Amino acid sequence: MSSYNFDDIRPYHDSEVKEKMRILLKDKTFDEVLLHLFKNKPKVQMVKFQLRRVRSIKQLQGVFIYDLLHWLVDKTSKGLQCTGINNLDKKTPYLFISNHRDIILDAALLNFLIFENGMNTTQIAIGDNLLLYEWIEHTVKLNRSFIIKRSLPPRELMMASKKVSQFIRKSITEDKMSCWIAQREGRTKDGFDKTQDSVLKMLNMSNKNGISDGFNELNIVPVSISYEIEPCGLTKLKELIKVEHYGELKTNKDDLKSMSMGMFAPKGRIRFAFGEPIKTNFTLAKNNEQRNKYVRNIAELIDAQIYKNFKLWPSNYIAYDMLMQEHRFKDKYTVEEQKRFEIMVEQAMVNIDYPITDLQERFLKVYANPVINKLKVNGL
């Protein structure tokens, strides 16, 4: 496994930080990003001075990135909660698999919480479709991101997937570094979180043992991410409608807009819930059909924890009652909260502005589907 050359996908090493930071700080577009963040040029110059002195990933994340995320949480949310992390062993490397709601914040806030709890930050899986500019690639690789290549011919895609699988397994079993990967390719756009079998099959490509032994050694921990206000909710719904009704795929500019909106738009309250490591004891698979069945079983175990640990906010309960046209959860929200959500629905209908008859139903499902999923696994 160690003989693989991961240079084209791996994060930067500490020995590369000084040089890559120098290149990043010379990028004029990155200057514009900093000005957008900090609003005035003297502040930008001070930040660039600080970044020039960074010599390690840990130093970058522990000072600059941590402070930036602290500021973002204070500015754009009503608080960040965390449960379950105290049950994890700080010295054990894990593969965190979470639902995926925001391009940047899901992994960034997970690392923020991990750092606060005295654990080493994770290596983060990121699709190459998001590397729209050189400064983005430098920025993410300086923050322990590794690249998943997607736009490749089938044979090359298979080889690239195998390399990512090897990288993740080596990180956890040999390098003792935790990793994060989303449960699916791309963000959930309809509120229905579901682990894709293809993600787990990719992880299994580097497995030299039986399914149980191979997945057990990855120490998979499901993580439920719950935002009170769905990040880029309207944008994601528009993307879904454009694909389903007009055959229009999102563009690179759409991704860049979503990255910015996700960071700076209001998010209400946020909660991350860390689950328990997934452990299985399957017999050896005799054929592909049985192997696929085991993979689906593991996906369902991950989903069950994500649904169970998902924090349902008043907005979720209100959306469910509006969607089902009942008052099942009226004790979970106030009249004022219901009025605020109804206004949000009305504003969404105006802003989306597509001639789709089920537009309101689609919007309500973004918030109601987590309730529906939770009802499936343990009731409420």
C-alpha positions as CSV (number, residue, x, y, z in Angstrom):
1,M,0.0,0.0,0.0
2,S,2.8,2.4,0.9
3,S,4.3,2.0,-2.6
4,Y,1.5,4.1,-4.2
5,N,2.5,7.6,-5.3
6,F,-0.2,10.0,-3.9
7,D,1.5,13.3,-4.9
8,D,-1.3,14.2,-7.3
9,I,-4.1,13.9,-4.7
10,R,-2.5,14.3,-1.2
11,P,-2.5,17.4,1.0
12,Y,0.7,19.4,1.3
13,H,3.4,18.4,3.7
14,D,4.8,20.7,6.3
15,S,8.0,20.9,4.3
16,E,6.0,22.5,1.4
17,V,4.0,25.0,3.4
18,K,6.4,27.9,3.1
19,E,6.7,27.7,-0.7
20,K,3.0,27.0,-1.3
21,M,2.0,29.9,1.0
22,R,4.4,32.2,-0.9
23,I,2.7,31.3,-4.2
24,L,-0.8,31.7,-2.7
25,L,0.0,35.1,-1.3
26,K,1.1,36.3,-4.7
27,D,-2.2,35.4,-6.3
28,K,-4.2,38.5,-7.1
29,T,-7.5,36.6,-6.9
30,F,-6.7,35.4,-3.4
31,D,-6.1,39.1,-2.5
32,E,-9.7,39.8,-3.6
33,V,-10.9,36.9,-1.5
34,L,-9.1,38.3,1.6
35,L,-10.6,41.7,0.9
36,H,-14.0,40.2,0.7
37,L,-13.5,38.5,4.0
38,F,-11.8,41.3,6.0
39,K,-13.3,44.4,4.2
40,N,-10.3,46.7,4.4
41,K,-6.8,46.7,2.9
42,P,-4.8,47.3,6.2
43,K,-6.5,44.2,7.7
44,V,-5.7,42.2,4.6
45,Q,-2.0,43.2,4.8
46,M,-1.9,42.2,8.5
47,V,-3.4,38.8,7.6
48,K,-0.9,38.3,4.8
49,F,1.9,39.1,7.2
50,Q,0.6,36.5,9.6
51,L,0.3,33.9,6.8
52,R,3.9,34.5,5.6
53,R,5.1,33.4,9.0
54,V,3.2,30.0,8.9
55,R,5.6,27.0,8.7
56,S,3.3,24.0,9.4
57,I,-0.3,22.8,8.8
58,K,-0.9,22.6,12.5
59,Q,0.2,26.2,12.9
60,L,-2.0,27.4,10.1
61,Q,-5.1,25.5,11.4
62,G,-4.5,26.1,15.1
63,V,-4.2,29.9,14.8
64,F,-5.5,31.4,11.5
65,I,-8.2,28.9,10.4
66,Y,-9.5,28.3,13.9
67,D,-10.0,32.0,14.5
68,L,-11.6,32.5,11.1
69,L,-14.1,29.8,11.7
70,H,-14.8,31.1,15.2
71,W,-15.6,34.4,13.6
72,L,-17.8,32.9,11.0
73,V,-19.8,30.9,13.6
74,D,-20.3,34.0,15.7
75,K,-21.2,36.1,12.6
76,T,-23.5,33.8,10.7
77,S,-25.1,31.4,13.2
78,K,-26.9,31.3,16.5
79,G,-24.4,28.9,18.0
80,L,-22.6,25.6,17.3
81,Q,-23.4,22.6,19.4
82,C,-21.6,19.2,19.5
83,T,-22.5,15.8,21.0
84,G,-20.9,12.4,21.1
85,I,-17.3,13.6,20.6
86,N,-16.3,12.8,24.2
87,N,-17.0,9.2,23.6
88,L,-14.2,9.0,21.0
89,D,-10.6,8.0,21.7
90,K,-8.5,11.1,21.0
91,K,-5.6,8.9,19.9
92,T,-7.6,6.6,17.6
93,P,-7.8,7.6,13.9
94,Y,-11.3,7.5,12.5
95,L,-13.0,7.7,9.1
96,F,-15.8,10.2,9.7
97,I,-18.7,9.8,7.2
98,S,-21.3,12.5,7.4
99,N,-24.4,13.8,5.7
100,H,-23.4,16.6,3.3
101,R,-25.2,20.0,3.4
102,D,-22.5,22.6,2.7
103,I,-19.5,22.5,0.4
104,I,-17.0,24.1,2.8
105,L,-18.5,24.2,6.3
106,D,-19.4,20.6,6.9
107,A,-15.7,19.5,7.0
108,A,-14.4,22.8,8.2
109,L,-16.6,22.9,11.3
110,L,-16.0,19.2,12.0
111,N,-12.3,20.0,12.1
112,F,-13.0,23.1,14.3
113,L,-14.8,20.9,16.8
114,I,-12.2,18.1,16.7
115,F,-9.4,20.7,17.3
116,E,-11.3,22.2,20.2
117,N,-11.6,18.7,21.8
118,G,-7.8,18.1,21.6
119,M,-7.8,15.8,18.6
120,N,-5.7,16.0,15.5
121,T,-7.7,17.5,12.6
122,T,-8.8,15.2,9.8
123,Q,-7.8,14.9,6.2
124,I,-10.7,16.0,4.0
125,A,-12.0,14.5,0.8
126,I,-12.8,17.2,-1.9
127,G,-13.9,16.7,-5.5
128,D,-11.7,18.2,-8.2
129,N,-14.7,19.9,-9.7
130,L,-14.3,22.5,-6.8
131,L,-10.7,23.4,-7.7
132,L,-11.9,26.2,-10.0
133,Y,-8.8,28.3,-9.4
134,E,-5.2,27.7,-8.5
135,W,-5.7,29.6,-5.2
136,I,-8.5,27.2,-4.2
137,E,-6.2,24.2,-4.7
138,H,-3.4,25.7,-2.6
139,T,-5.9,26.7,0.1
140,V,-7.5,23.3,0.5
141,K,-4.3,21.3,0.3
142,L,-2.8,23.6,2.9
143,N,-5.8,22.5,5.1
144,R,-5.2,18.7,4.8
145,S,-7.6,18.2,1.8
146,F,-7.0,15.3,-0.6
147,I,-8.5,15.3,-4.1
148,I,-11.1,13.0,-5.5
149,K,-10.9,13.1,-9.3
150,R,-14.3,12.8,-11.0
151,S,-14.2,14.0,-14.6
152,L,-12.3,11.0,-16.1
153,P,-13.0,8.2,-18.6
154,P,-14.3,5.0,-17.0
155,R,-11.0,3.1,-16.8
156,E,-9.0,6.1,-15.5
157,L,-11.8,6.9,-13.0
158,M,-11.6,3.3,-11.7
159,M,-7.8,3.7,-11.1
160,A,-8.2,7.1,-9.5
161,S,-10.9,5.7,-7.2
162,K,-8.6,2.9,-6.2
163,K,-5.8,5.3,-5.4
164,V,-8.1,7.4,-3.2
165,S,-9.2,4.2,-1.4
166,Q,-5.6,3.3,-0.8
167,F,-4.8,6.8,0.4
168,I,-7.7,6.7,3.0
169,R,-6.8,3.3,4.3
170,K,-3.1,4.1,4.5
171,S,-3.9,7.4,6.4
172,I,-5.9,5.5,9.0
173,T,-4.1,2.2,9.4
174,E,-0.5,3.3,8.9
175,D,-0.2,7.1,9.3
176,K,-2.8,7.2,12.1
177,M,-4.5,10.2,10.6
178,S,-8.3,10.6,10.6
179,C,-10.2,11.3,7.4
180,W,-13.5,12.8,6.5
181,I,-15.7,12.0,3.5
182,A,-19.3,12.8,2.7
183,Q,-21.8,10.0,2.5
184,R,-22.6,10.9,-1.1
185,E,-21.1,12.7,-4.1
186,G,-22.4,16.2,-3.9
187,R,-24.6,17.9,-1.3
188,T,-28.0,16.7,-0.3
189,K,-30.4,19.0,-2.2
190,D,-33.7,17.7,-1.0
191,G,-33.0,17.1,2.7
192,F,-33.0,13.3,2.2
193,D,-29.6,12.2,3.5
194,K,-28.6,8.8,2.2
195,T,-25.3,7.0,2.0
196,Q,-24.4,6.0,-1.5
197,D,-23.2,2.4,-2.0
198,S,-20.6,3.7,-4.5
199,V,-18.8,5.6,-1.7
200,L,-18.5,2.4,0.3
201,K,-17.5,0.3,-2.7
202,M,-14.7,2.8,-3.4
203,L,-13.5,2.4,0.2
204,N,-13.5,-1.3,-0.2
205,M,-11.2,-1.2,-3.3
206,S,-8.2,-1.2,-1.0
207,N,-9.4,-3.9,1.2
208,K,-7.2,-7.1,1.2
209,N,-9.4,-8.9,3.8
210,G,-13.1,-9.8,4.2
211,I,-15.7,-7.1,4.2
212,S,-16.0,-6.9,8.0
213,D,-12.3,-6.8,8.7
214,G,-11.7,-4.3,5.9
215,F,-14.4,-1.9,7.1
216,N,-13.8,-2.4,10.8
217,E,-10.2,-1.3,10.5
218,L,-11.3,2.0,9.0
219,N,-13.1,2.9,12.3
220,I,-16.1,4.5,10.5
221,V,-17.9,7.0,12.7
222,P,-21.2,8.5,11.3
223,V,-21.6,12.2,11.9
224,S,-25.0,14.0,11.7
225,I,-24.8,17.6,10.7
226,S,-27.9,19.7,11.4
227,Y,-28.4,23.3,10.3
228,E,-31.5,25.1,11.5
229,I,-31.5,27.1,8.2
230,E,-30.5,25.0,5.2
231,P,-27.2,26.3,3.7
232,C,-27.9,27.6,0.2
233,G,-31.4,26.0,0.4
234,L,-32.9,28.0,-2.4
235,T,-29.8,27.6,-4.6
236,K,-29.8,23.8,-4.2
237,L,-33.6,23.6,-4.9
238,K,-33.1,25.6,-8.1
239,E,-30.2,23.3,-9.2
240,L,-32.5,20.3,-8.6
241,I,-35.3,21.8,-10.7
242,K,-33.0,22.8,-13.5
243,V,-31.7,19.3,-13.8
244,E,-35.0,17.5,-13.5
245,H,-37.2,19.8,-15.6
246,Y,-34.8,21.5,-18.0
247,G,-31.8,19.2,-18.2
248,E,-29.4,22.0,-17.2
249,L,-26.4,21.0,-15.1
250,K,-24.9,23.3,-12.6
251,T,-21.7,25.2,-13.6
252,N,-18.4,25.9,-11.9
253,K,-19.7,29.4,-11.2
254,D,-22.7,27.8,-9.4
255,D,-20.3,25.9,-7.1
256,L,-18.2,29.0,-6.4
257,K,-21.4,31.0,-5.5
258,S,-22.5,28.2,-3.3
259,M,-19.2,28.2,-1.4
260,S,-19.5,31.9,-0.7
261,M,-23.2,31.8,0.2
262,G,-22.7,28.8,2.5
263,M,-20.1,30.6,4.5
264,F,-21.8,33.9,4.9
265,A,-25.5,33.3,4.8
266,P,-27.4,32.9,8.1
267,K,-27.6,29.3,9.3
268,G,-29.5,29.6,12.6
269,R,-28.3,27.0,15.1
270,I,-25.9,24.2,14.1
271,R,-25.3,20.8,15.7
272,F,-22.8,18.1,15.0
273,A,-23.5,14.7,16.5
274,F,-20.7,12.1,16.5
275,G,-22.0,8.5,16.5
276,E,-20.4,5.2,17.5
277,P,-17.9,3.3,15.4
278,I,-19.5,0.9,12.9
279,K,-18.6,-2.7,13.6
280,T,-19.8,-5.7,11.6
281,N,-19.2,-9.4,11.7
282,F,-20.2,-10.7,8.2
283,T,-19.2,-14.1,6.9
284,L,-16.8,-14.0,3.9
285,A,-18.7,-12.9,0.7
286,K,-19.1,-15.8,-1.8
287,N,-20.0,-13.6,-4.8
288,N,-20.6,-10.0,-5.9
289,E,-24.3,-10.2,-5.0
290,Q,-23.5,-11.1,-1.4
291,R,-20.7,-8.4,-1.3
292,N,-23.2,-5.8,-2.6
293,K,-25.7,-6.9,0.1
294,Y,-23.0,-6.4,2.8
295,V,-22.2,-2.9,1.5
296,R,-25.9,-1.9,1.5
297,N,-26.1,-3.2,5.0
298,I,-23.2,-1.0,6.1
299,A,-24.8,2.0,4.3
300,E,-28.0,1.4,6.3
301,L,-26.1,1.2,9.6
302,I,-24.5,4.6,8.8
303,D,-27.8,6.1,7.8
304,A,-29.5,4.8,10.9
305,Q,-27.1,6.6,13.1
306,I,-27.2,9.8,11.0
307,Y,-31.0,9.8,11.2
308,K,-31.1,9.0,14.9
309,N,-28.6,11.6,15.9
310,F,-30.0,14.4,13.6
311,K,-31.1,17.4,15.5
312,L,-34.6,18.4,14.5
313,W,-35.2,22.1,14.8
314,P,-38.6,23.8,14.9
315,S,-38.3,24.5,11.1
316,N,-38.2,20.7,10.5
317,Y,-41.3,20.0,12.5
318,I,-43.2,22.9,11.0
319,A,-42.3,21.8,7.5
320,Y,-43.5,18.3,8.2
321,D,-46.8,19.4,9.6
322,M,-47.3,21.8,6.6
323,L,-46.4,19.0,4.1
324,M,-48.6,16.4,5.7
325,Q,-51.3,19.0,6.5
326,E,-51.6,18.0,10.1
327,H,-50.6,19.2,13.5
328,R,-48.6,16.1,14.7
329,F,-45.7,18.1,16.1
330,K,-47.4,21.3,17.2
331,D,-45.9,21.0,20.6
332,K,-42.4,21.2,19.1
333,Y,-42.7,24.9,18.0
334,T,-44.3,28.1,18.9
335,V,-46.8,30.2,16.9
336,E,-44.1,32.8,16.4
337,E,-41.7,30.2,15.0
338,Q,-44.5,28.9,12.7
339,K,-45.2,32.4,11.4
340,R,-41.4,33.0,10.7
341,F,-41.2,29.8,8.8
342,E,-44.3,30.5,6.7
343,I,-42.8,33.8,5.8
344,M,-39.6,32.0,4.7
345,V,-41.7,29.7,2.5
346,E,-43.5,32.6,0.9
347,Q,-40.2,34.3,0.2
348,A,-38.8,31.1,-1.3
349,M,-41.7,30.9,-3.7
350,V,-41.0,34.4,-4.9
351,N,-37.2,33.9,-5.2
352,I,-37.2,30.5,-6.9
353,D,-39.8,31.6,-9.5
354,Y,-40.1,28.5,-11.6
355,P,-43.4,27.4,-13.3
356,I,-43.4,24.2,-11.3
357,T,-46.7,23.1,-9.7
358,D,-45.1,21.3,-6.7
359,L,-42.6,24.1,-5.8
360,Q,-43.9,24.6,-2.3
361,E,-43.9,20.8,-1.7
362,R,-40.3,20.5,-2.8
363,F,-39.2,23.4,-0.5
364,L,-41.0,21.8,2.5
365,K,-39.4,18.5,1.8
366,V,-35.9,20.0,2.2
367,Y,-36.8,20.6,5.9
368,A,-39.4,17.8,6.4
369,N,-37.3,14.8,5.1
370,P,-35.1,14.7,8.2
371,V,-38.2,14.2,10.3
372,I,-39.5,11.5,7.9
373,N,-36.1,9.7,8.1
374,K,-36.0,9.9,11.8
375,L,-39.4,8.4,12.1
376,K,-38.2,5.4,10.1
377,V,-35.5,4.5,12.5
378,N,-36.7,5.2,16.0
379,G,-39.9,7.2,16.0
380,L,-40.2,10.6,17.8
